[in-house]
Amino acid sequence: MAGNGRHRADESLMANLAAGTSVQEAAVKAGVGERTAFRRLNDPKFRQRLAETKGRMLEAVSTRLVASAGAACEELERLLKKAESESVRLGAARTILEQVLRMRELVEIDQRLLALEQRLKSA
């Protein structure tokens, strides 16, 4: 039974830490002492699981952002074309151009990385 309680406390601690809660606050929410929380953070297995948990959380957020990207683009296009305020149209135009440049940079970096990886594989 005690192991099960520790498991629940560790899972709670991990969830709170992964969500960005401070170690002190995460310890309180998990019902463990602050020293215990720091001991867990010094455990390589716990840190690995924490990193995996954060990765899964970021993946979920990324999926939601990608799903909303089309609507965001449509709204920027609408503002660019139909906003009465010149400053709103300018802001939409600026945002679109900034994002296009960032996307282009990322695509170029991705292509270069793929080319390097292919060279390494064939070497």
N, C-alpha and C positions, 0 to 999 in steps of 0.2 A: 504494500500500500504506500509506504513512504517513497518508493521509487516512482510510483505513479504521480504523487504530489509534486515531486521534483520535476518530473517530465512536464507536467502542466505549468509549473512555475517557469521552467526554462523556455517553453513555447511562448508563454505570455511575455517574458523578458525579451525574447527574440523578436516577437511581433512589434513590440513597442520600440525597440532599438531600430529595427528596420524602417519603422515609420518616422524616424528622426527624433524620437523622444530622448531627452538627456538620460545618461546612465542613472542618475539619482532618481528621476521621475519614473523611469522604466522599472527600477527596482521596487519602488513603492507600489506601482500598479501591479507588479508580478507577485508582490507579497514576500519579497526576499530582501535581505540586507544589502546595502550599497557595496560592502566588501565582497559579498557573494557575487554580485553582478560583475564586479571587476575581475574576480577570479574566473568567472565564466568567459569573460572577454579575453583572458590570457590563455584559454584552452583553444588550441588550434582547430579542433573538430567543431567547437561551438562557433568560432570565427568563420570557418568554412561554411557551415550551415547558415550563418547570418548573411554571408555574402550571397549565397544561393537564394535566400529569401528576398533580399534586396533586389537581386536580378529578376526574380519572378514578378515582384511588384513593379519594377521599371518596365518589364515587358508588357504587363497588363495596361499600364498607363500609356505606353507607346501605341498599343493597339487601339486604345480609345482615341488618341490624338490623330492617328492615321484615318480612323473612321470619320472623324470630324473635319478633316482637311478639306474635303470637297465643299462642304457647306461654308467653311471659312473663306475659301477662294471665291465662291459665289457672292458672299457678302462683300468682300473687298471689291470685286468687279462691280457690284451694284453701287457701292459708295463711289467708286471711281467715275461711273457713268451718270449717276442720278443725284448725288448729294448736292444740296443747294449751296452749302458752304464750300468756298474755295479751299479753305484750310483742311476740311475733311477730305476733299478730293485729292489734295496734295499729300495728305497723310496716307491715304490708300495707295496712291501711286508710289510713294516712297517705300511703303511696306512691301508692295509687290516687287519692286525692283530689288530691294535688299534681299528678299527671300529667293528670288530667281538667281541672284549672284551667289548666295550661299549654296543653293542646290547645285548650281553648276560646279562650284568648287568641290563639293562633296562627291559628285559624280566623277570628276576628273581624278580626285584622290583615289576613289574606289577603283577606277580603271587602271591607274598606275600601280596600285597595290596588287591587283589581280595579275598584271603583267610581271611584276617582281616575283610573285608566288609561283607563276608558271616557269619563269627562268630558274628559280631555285629547284623546282621539281625536276626539270630536265637537265640540271647540272650534275 
